[in-house]
């Protein structure tokens, strides 16, 4: 019988206190090694949620996920194991010795790389260092399922989510919370607003409405829509924008040059910015999964 793959997730956690960027490196007494924080997924848990949870459990840090890093693969007692990593911005929290980790050090990147015991962890840190550190994140979300336009008799701006779309919207908060957005913005379409309402309610955040993010506005003046998005990226550490099936891929192509930028309903492109430019674009199909 083939052994199932062990699935795990973790993070490169950095903090900027005004000096050199510092990376969280943990010591595990059980293995007597220095590594990056990571751990196995719980049943039914997404890799992103597991990464945020494991980082907090092992380091005490409350973090904001930014760009997706590499997935590592190796054997543990002849069983395949994969670990997906994210770059994570430290927000708050203090380390307390626990059953998994007996020490934590915040080290400048070169020292952190030297301190790591395993080459596989060094490869993750190299992937982190290969691009600028994200200064802000925009989660560009296509609205959840809303039936077929041809089957809606009224004003299309008022077309609501269908049953499947409402389920998608209820599942989104777990995904969106990993990026700790401080602003939630929707195009002026009922289906876009309804997609973000569960997250806005769960977090107590105000849901802003911006006509600039509708398909019609993007087609009429794509530069104005891009500028609206860039203004959010320049002024906020993280924000969520819910838009439509033309504007979402159009904006991603405009800002990244990527050709295949399609987005299914309920899916998201997570754009990480540094100095006003996109440094990574990560697609999450059926975002909560």
C-alpha positions as CSV (number, residue, x, y, z in Angstrom):
1,X,0.0,0.0,0.0
2,X,1.3,3.4,-0.9
3,X,1.7,5.7,2.1
4,X,-0.3,9.0,1.7
5,X,1.7,12.2,1.4
6,X,2.1,14.3,4.6
7,X,0.9,17.8,3.9
8,X,2.3,20.7,5.9
9,X,2.7,24.5,5.6
10,X,4.8,27.2,7.1
11,X,6.2,30.7,6.8
12,X,9.2,32.9,6.4
13,X,8.3,35.5,9.0
14,X,10.0,38.8,8.9
15,X,9.9,41.9,11.0
16,X,11.2,45.4,10.3
17,X,11.9,47.4,13.5
18,X,13.9,50.1,11.7
19,X,17.1,48.3,11.2
20,X,18.0,45.3,9.0
21,X,15.1,43.0,8.2
22,X,15.0,40.1,10.7
23,X,13.8,36.5,10.1
24,X,12.2,34.2,12.7
25,X,14.3,31.0,13.1
26,X,13.2,28.4,15.6
27,X,15.0,25.6,17.6
28,X,13.2,22.3,18.0
29,X,14.5,20.4,21.0
30,X,13.1,17.1,19.7
31,X,15.4,17.3,16.6
32,X,18.0,19.6,18.0
33,X,17.8,21.7,14.8
34,X,17.2,25.3,13.7
35,X,14.4,25.6,11.1
36,X,11.6,27.7,9.8
37,X,8.2,27.4,11.5
38,X,5.9,24.9,9.9
39,X,3.5,22.1,10.7
40,X,1.0,19.5,9.4
41,X,-2.5,20.4,8.2
42,X,-5.5,19.5,10.3
43,X,-8.2,17.6,8.7
44,X,-10.1,19.8,6.2
45,X,-7.7,22.7,6.7
46,X,-6.3,24.7,3.8
47,X,-2.5,25.0,3.5
48,X,-2.7,28.8,4.0
49,X,-4.8,28.6,7.1
50,X,-2.4,25.9,8.5
51,X,0.6,28.0,7.7
52,X,-0.8,31.0,9.7
53,X,-1.9,28.7,12.6
54,X,1.3,26.8,12.8
55,X,3.4,29.9,12.7
56,X,1.4,31.4,15.6
57,X,1.5,28.2,17.6
58,X,5.3,27.8,17.3
59,X,6.4,31.4,17.5
60,X,3.6,33.3,19.2
61,X,3.6,35.7,16.2
62,X,0.4,37.2,14.8
63,X,1.3,37.5,11.1
64,X,-0.1,38.7,7.8
65,X,0.5,36.4,4.8
66,X,1.8,38.1,1.7
67,X,3.3,36.2,-1.3
68,X,3.4,32.5,-1.8
69,X,6.8,31.0,-1.7
70,X,8.0,27.5,-2.9
71,X,6.7,24.1,-1.9
72,X,9.4,21.7,-0.6
73,X,9.3,18.0,-0.8
74,X,11.3,15.3,1.0
75,X,10.9,12.0,2.8
76,X,10.1,11.4,6.5
77,X,10.7,7.8,7.4
78,X,10.2,6.9,3.8
79,X,6.9,8.8,3.6
80,X,6.7,11.7,1.1
81,X,6.1,15.1,2.8
82,X,5.4,18.4,1.1
83,X,5.5,21.8,2.8
84,X,4.1,25.0,1.2
85,X,5.6,28.2,2.5
86,X,4.4,31.8,2.5
87,X,6.2,35.1,3.2
88,X,4.6,36.6,6.3
89,X,4.8,40.0,7.9
90,X,5.1,40.0,11.7
91,X,2.4,42.1,13.3
92,X,2.5,41.4,17.0
93,X,3.0,38.7,19.6
94,X,5.8,37.3,21.8
95,X,7.4,33.9,21.8
96,X,6.8,31.5,24.7
97,X,8.6,28.1,24.9
98,X,6.2,25.3,24.0
99,X,6.1,21.6,23.3
100,X,7.4,22.0,19.8
101,X,9.9,24.9,20.1
102,X,12.3,25.8,22.9
103,X,14.0,28.8,21.4
104,X,13.4,31.5,18.8
105,X,15.8,34.0,17.3
106,X,15.2,37.0,15.1
107,X,18.2,37.2,12.8
108,X,19.2,39.3,9.8
109,X,18.7,37.3,6.6
110,X,22.3,36.2,6.0
111,X,22.7,35.1,9.6
112,X,19.3,33.3,9.5
113,X,20.4,31.4,6.4
114,X,23.6,30.3,8.1
115,X,21.7,29.3,11.3
116,X,19.3,27.0,9.5
117,X,20.2,23.3,9.8
118,X,18.7,22.0,6.7
119,X,19.4,22.8,3.0
120,X,15.7,22.6,2.2
121,X,14.9,25.4,4.6
122,X,17.7,27.5,3.1
123,X,16.1,27.0,-0.3
124,X,12.9,28.5,1.1
125,X,14.8,31.5,2.5
126,X,16.5,32.0,-0.9
127,X,13.1,32.1,-2.6
128,X,12.1,34.8,-0.1
129,X,15.2,36.8,-0.7
130,X,14.9,36.6,-4.5
131,X,12.3,39.3,-4.6
132,X,11.7,42.6,-2.8
133,X,9.9,42.3,0.5
134,X,6.2,43.1,0.0
135,X,5.1,46.4,1.4
136,X,1.4,45.9,0.7
137,X,-1.0,43.3,-0.6
138,X,-4.2,43.5,-2.6
139,X,-6.5,40.5,-2.7
140,X,-8.3,41.0,-6.0
141,X,-11.4,38.8,-5.8
142,X,-13.9,37.8,-8.4
143,X,-17.4,37.7,-7.0
144,X,-18.9,34.4,-6.1
145,X,-21.4,32.5,-8.3
146,X,-24.5,34.4,-9.2
147,X,-26.3,32.2,-11.8
148,X,-26.4,33.0,-15.5
149,X,-26.9,36.5,-16.7
150,X,-29.4,35.3,-19.4
151,X,-31.6,33.8,-16.7
152,X,-31.9,37.1,-14.7
153,X,-34.8,39.3,-15.8
154,X,-34.0,42.5,-14.0
155,X,-31.2,45.1,-13.9
156,X,-27.9,43.1,-14.1
157,X,-26.4,45.4,-11.5
158,X,-28.9,43.9,-9.0
159,X,-28.3,40.2,-9.8
160,X,-27.6,38.5,-6.5
161,X,-25.5,35.5,-5.5
162,X,-27.1,32.1,-6.0
163,X,-27.1,29.3,-3.4
164,X,-23.6,28.1,-4.4
165,X,-22.3,31.7,-4.4
166,X,-23.7,32.3,-0.9
167,X,-21.8,29.2,0.3
168,X,-18.6,30.5,-1.3
169,X,-19.1,33.9,0.4
170,X,-19.5,32.2,3.8
171,X,-16.3,30.3,3.3
172,X,-14.2,33.3,2.2
173,X,-13.5,34.9,5.6
174,X,-11.1,32.1,6.6
175,X,-9.1,32.8,3.4
176,X,-9.2,36.6,3.5
177,X,-8.3,36.8,7.2
178,X,-4.9,35.3,6.5
179,X,-3.9,38.5,4.7
180,X,-5.3,40.8,7.5
181,X,-6.8,43.4,5.3
182,X,-7.6,46.8,6.8
183,X,-10.0,47.8,4.0
184,X,-12.7,46.0,2.1
185,X,-13.9,47.4,-1.2
186,X,-16.5,46.2,-3.6
187,X,-17.6,47.2,-7.1
188,X,-21.2,48.6,-7.2
189,X,-22.8,45.3,-8.0
190,X,-25.0,43.4,-5.6
191,X,-23.2,40.1,-6.3
192,X,-19.9,41.8,-5.4
193,X,-21.2,43.3,-2.3
194,X,-22.8,40.1,-1.1
195,X,-19.5,38.2,-1.7
196,X,-17.7,40.4,0.8
197,X,-20.5,40.9,3.3
198,X,-19.8,37.8,5.5
199,X,-16.1,38.9,5.8
200,X,-17.1,42.5,6.6
201,X,-19.6,41.3,9.2
202,X,-17.1,38.8,10.8
203,X,-14.4,41.5,11.1
204,X,-16.6,44.5,11.9
205,X,-15.1,46.4,9.0
206,X,-17.0,48.9,6.8
207,X,-17.6,47.7,3.3
208,X,-16.7,50.5,0.9
209,X,-18.4,50.7,-2.6
210,X,-16.4,51.9,-5.6
211,X,-18.0,52.0,-9.0
212,X,-14.4,52.1,-10.5
213,X,-14.1,48.4,-10.0
214,X,-17.1,47.3,-12.2
215,X,-16.5,45.8,-15.6
216,X,-18.1,48.7,-17.2
217,X,-15.9,51.2,-15.5
218,X,-12.8,49.2,-16.3
219,X,-13.8,48.9,-20.0
220,X,-14.6,52.6,-20.2
221,X,-11.4,53.8,-18.5
222,X,-8.9,51.1,-17.5
223,X,-6.3,53.6,-16.4
224,X,-8.7,55.1,-13.8
225,X,-9.5,51.6,-12.4
226,X,-5.8,50.8,-12.2
227,X,-5.0,54.1,-10.5
228,X,-7.8,53.3,-7.9
229,X,-6.2,49.9,-7.2
230,X,-2.7,51.4,-7.0
231,X,-3.9,54.1,-4.6
232,X,-5.0,51.3,-2.2
233,X,-1.7,49.5,-2.6
234,X,0.3,52.7,-1.8
235,X,-1.7,53.7,1.2
236,X,-2.6,50.5,3.0
237,X,-0.7,47.4,4.1
238,X,-3.5,45.1,2.9
239,X,-6.9,45.4,1.2
240,X,-9.5,43.2,-0.5
241,X,-11.2,44.3,-3.7
242,X,-14.1,42.4,-5.1
243,X,-14.7,42.9,-8.8
244,X,-15.9,41.1,-12.0
245,X,-14.8,38.7,-14.7
246,X,-13.4,41.3,-17.1
247,X,-11.9,43.8,-14.7
248,X,-10.1,41.2,-12.5
249,X,-8.0,39.5,-15.3
250,X,-7.6,42.8,-17.1
251,X,-6.1,44.5,-14.0
252,X,-3.8,41.6,-13.3
253,X,-2.5,41.6,-17.0
254,X,-2.1,45.4,-16.9
255,X,-0.1,45.3,-13.7
256,X,2.0,42.1,-14.3
257,X,2.2,41.4,-18.0
258,X,0.9,37.9,-17.4
259,X,-1.2,36.5,-20.3
260,X,-3.3,33.8,-18.6
261,X,-5.0,35.8,-15.8
262,X,-8.5,34.2,-15.9
263,X,-10.3,34.0,-12.6
264,X,-13.2,31.7,-11.8
265,X,-16.0,33.0,-9.7
266,X,-15.0,33.1,-6.1
267,X,-11.3,32.9,-6.9
268,X,-8.7,35.5,-6.2
269,X,-5.4,37.0,-7.4
270,X,-3.2,38.1,-4.5
271,X,-0.9,40.9,-5.7
272,X,2.1,41.8,-3.5
273,X,3.5,45.3,-4.1
274,X,6.9,46.9,-3.4
275,X,7.6,50.6,-4.3
276,X,4.3,50.8,-6.2
277,X,5.0,47.8,-8.4
278,X,3.8,44.2,-8.3
279,X,6.5,41.8,-7.1
280,X,4.3,38.7,-7.2
281,X,0.9,37.6,-8.4
282,X,-0.5,34.4,-6.8
283,X,-3.7,32.8,-8.1
284,X,-6.0,31.0,-5.6
285,X,-8.6,29.0,-7.5
286,X,-11.8,28.6,-5.4
287,X,-10.0,30.7,-2.8
288,X,-10.9,29.1,0.5
289,X,-9.8,25.6,-0.6
